[in-house]
């Protein structure tokens, strides 16, 4: 029966699913960091400018934004480009993961589904971190528990991790999820403590509490449950590398434009990129590092 489904059906279905999930991500990005709002209540979407409840036809991913020319139908206030951007990004990430994993069995589709939801979660926490500099507990804490339960139920999530044992997959995956959470959260916490020691003076000057927020620690505990201990460490390595590159570039641009004082970016988005790379291509960061270091020697 599966043979009769045309080849274009799966990517089209994944893209539509991604757009729909992306639309939900917009709701989460808007509501989670704001007090008194949650993803469940109010149940219908409202215009953030005039508060008018949106018709379902004005709430279609990307399409409504284009048809309404980026304005609210009622108050004509502009609707941010961020809404369609988030929807396209989530759909794009899911399509990319689908094309890398090419799931063919039920189990492979379940693994892909978990990865797809994780990718959407990465977009939500990164967007919130970029705007508010927080990684909300309401996502990271239950997410970490869900990651452990999913690993125990679906051991194939960890099949690519070194040390995964086929003769006892459920136990093996549970151990990898738990040690992954410890390795991800613990190593970042340690880096934060060292950062506090090294940057004590600067931190006092800037009036912030810590070099590394506990939000990053909890976010990496969640990522660790799905990646396992070795892959989550690679994800953190990639995030440090990327963060340093982008940080230096931003500082240069800032100086060239005549700006003074510190420029900063939250770390959450870099951690998310690292985690997504390791999810799609397990072990790739280590491989790349080896090639670069081997090439330099
Ligand atoms: Zn409006």
Boltz pocket constraint, residues with backbone or C-beta under 6 A from the ligand:
constraints:
  - pocket:
      binder: B
      contacts: [[A, 47], [A, 48], [A, 49], [A, 50], [A, 51], [A, 52], [A, 72], [A, 73], [A, 74], [A, 75], [A, 76], [A, 77]]
      max_distance: 6.0
